[in-house]
Amino acid sequence: VQLQASGGGLVQAGGSLRLSCAASGRTSVMGWFRQAPGKQREWVAGISSSAIRKYEESVQGRFTISRSNDKNTVYLQMNSLKPDDTAVYYCRVALRGVALRDSPYWGQGTQVNVSS
């Protein structure tokens, strides 16, 4: 599975960005991770094939994950952005029967910079 992520950029605190990640084929669970400078990569949000959503606590209420099964694409709408959200954001997808945490399929990463 090939993944192509897009949508990162520079935004002021309080602003919004929308990330997209298109997969080359059908997938099961789709999600987003991020890695800030000097920190380990962390899970941000995930969405199942039946659109059940889960979020990391710090983004709950500000970020919304969604997907288009027709387009094999996952989105991350990020609102009320904070400087702490600055990171490289990676999409990750899993095939049916595989947990997202065990999947080898990662996007190339897209940089999000939030200025104060």
C-alpha positions in Angstrom: 0.0 0.0 0.0 1.4 3.4 -1.0 0.4 6.5 1.0 0.6 10.1 -0.1 0.1 12.7 2.5 -0.5 16.4 2.0 -1.8 19.6 3.7 0.8 20.6 6.1 2.1 24.2 6.5 2.6 27.1 8.7 -0.3 28.6 10.7 -0.7 30.9 13.6 -2.0 29.7 16.9 -5.7 29.4 16.8 -5.7 28.6 13.1 -6.7 25.5 11.2 -5.2 23.1 8.8 -6.5 20.0 7.0 -4.3 17.0 6.3 -5.1 14.4 3.7 -3.6 11.0 3.0 -4.5 8.9 0.0 -3.9 5.2 0.0 -3.3 3.2 -3.2 -5.8 0.5 -2.2 -8.5 -0.4 0.3 -7.6 -0.3 3.9 -9.2 -1.1 7.3 -8.1 1.2 10.2 -6.6 4.5 9.2 -4.9 6.9 11.5 -2.6 9.8 12.2 0.6 10.0 14.2 3.0 12.9 14.9 6.5 13.5 15.9 7.7 16.7 17.4 11.4 17.6 17.5 13.3 15.6 20.1 10.2 13.5 21.0 9.0 10.1 20.1 6.3 9.5 17.5 2.9 9.5 19.1 -0.6 8.4 18.0 -3.0 11.3 17.4 -6.3 9.8 16.0 -7.7 6.7 14.4 -10.8 5.8 12.5 -12.1 2.3 11.7 -13.7 1.1 8.5 -17.0 1.7 10.1 -16.1 5.3 11.1 -15.5 4.7 14.8 -13.2 7.5 15.8 -10.7 7.7 18.7 -8.5 10.6 19.7 -5.5 11.3 21.9 -6.6 13.3 24.8 -4.7 16.5 24.0 -6.4 16.8 20.6 -9.9 15.7 21.6 -12.4 18.4 20.7 -10.0 20.2 18.4 -9.1 17.6 15.7 -11.5 15.6 13.7 -10.5 12.5 11.7 -12.6 11.4 8.8 -12.3 9.1 5.8 -13.6 8.6 2.3 -13.8 4.9 1.5 -14.5 5.7 -2.2 -11.3 7.6 -2.4 -9.3 5.5 0.1 -8.4 8.7 1.8 -8.1 9.8 5.5 -8.4 13.4 6.6 -7.4 15.2 9.8 -9.1 18.5 10.3 -7.1 20.4 12.9 -8.7 23.5 14.5 -7.6 25.7 17.4 -4.0 24.8 16.7 -1.4 25.4 19.4 2.4 25.7 19.2 2.6 22.3 20.9 0.9 20.8 17.9 4.0 21.6 15.8 5.3 18.3 14.5 5.7 16.1 11.4 2.4 14.3 10.9 2.3 10.8 9.5 -0.6 8.8 8.3 -0.7 5.1 8.9 -3.1 2.5 7.6 -3.7 -1.1 8.3 -5.2 -3.9 6.2 -8.1 -6.0 7.5 -7.3 -8.1 10.5 -4.2 -6.1 11.4 -4.0 -3.6 14.2 -2.8 -0.1 13.3 0.0 -0.3 15.8 1.4 -3.4 13.9 1.0 -2.0 10.4 4.1 -1.3 8.3 2.3 1.2 6.0 3.3 4.8 6.7 2.9 8.0 4.7 5.9 10.2 4.1 5.1 12.8 6.7 3.9 16.3 6.3 5.2 19.2 8.4 2.9 21.3 10.6 4.3 24.4 12.2 2.2 26.5 14.5 3.5 29.9 15.5 2.6 31.7 18.7 
